[in-house]
């Protein structure tokens, strides 16, 4: 009887370890995705795009044209 209880407990702990390992793999993948997003948001390309789109900024050698005509 004692051995069967230990085997049952071992199997339960083994299943829990496998579940935790799966969670670890999933969390690492999410972490990698988030790090890629952080890297992109810190990139010059993203910052320039936001400055142009949101703030309407232009480079010193560029001319900004705005269409004020209403259809």
C-alpha positions as CSV (number, residue, x, y, z in Angstrom):
1,X,0.0,0.0,0.0
2,X,2.8,2.4,0.9
3,X,4.5,1.9,-2.5
4,X,1.3,2.5,-4.4
5,X,0.8,5.8,-2.6
6,X,4.3,6.9,-3.4
7,X,3.9,5.9,-7.1
8,X,0.7,8.0,-7.2
9,X,2.4,11.0,-5.6
10,X,5.3,10.6,-8.0
11,X,3.0,10.5,-11.0
12,X,1.2,13.6,-9.8
13,X,4.4,15.5,-9.2
14,X,5.8,14.5,-12.6
15,X,2.6,15.7,-14.2
16,X,2.9,19.0,-12.4
17,X,6.5,19.4,-13.5
18,X,5.5,18.8,-17.1
19,X,2.7,21.4,-16.8
20,X,5.1,23.9,-15.3
21,X,7.7,23.3,-18.0
22,X,5.0,23.9,-20.6
23,X,4.1,27.2,-18.9
24,X,7.8,28.1,-18.8
25,X,8.1,27.6,-22.5
26,X,5.0,29.7,-23.2
27,X,6.1,32.5,-20.9
28,X,9.5,32.6,-22.6
29,X,7.9,32.9,-26.0
30,X,5.7,35.7,-24.8
31,X,8.8,37.4,-23.3
32,X,10.6,37.2,-26.6
33,X,7.6,38.7,-28.4
34,X,7.4,41.6,-25.9
35,X,11.2,42.2,-26.2
36,X,10.8,42.5,-29.9
37,X,8.0,45.0,-29.5
38,X,10.2,47.0,-27.0
39,X,13.1,47.0,-29.4
40,X,10.8,48.2,-32.2
41,X,9.3,51.0,-30.1
42,X,12.8,52.2,-29.2
43,X,14.0,52.1,-32.8
44,X,14.7,55.3,-34.8
45,X,12.3,54.1,-37.5
46,X,9.3,53.9,-35.1
47,X,10.2,57.2,-33.4
48,X,10.5,59.0,-36.7
49,X,7.2,57.5,-37.9
50,X,5.4,58.7,-34.8
51,X,7.0,62.2,-35.0
52,X,5.8,62.5,-38.6
53,X,2.3,61.1,-38.1
54,X,1.3,62.4,-34.7
55,X,3.3,65.6,-34.5
56,X,3.5,66.4,-38.2
57,X,7.3,67.0,-37.9
58,X,9.5,67.1,-40.9
59,X,13.2,67.1,-41.5
60,X,15.0,70.4,-41.9
61,X,15.6,69.9,-45.6
62,X,11.9,68.9,-46.3
63,X,8.9,71.0,-47.2
64,X,5.6,70.2,-45.6
65,X,2.5,70.7,-47.8
66,X,-1.0,70.6,-46.2
67,X,-4.1,70.3,-48.3
68,X,-6.7,72.7,-46.9
69,X,-9.2,72.2,-49.7
70,X,-12.6,70.9,-48.6
71,X,-14.5,68.6,-51.0
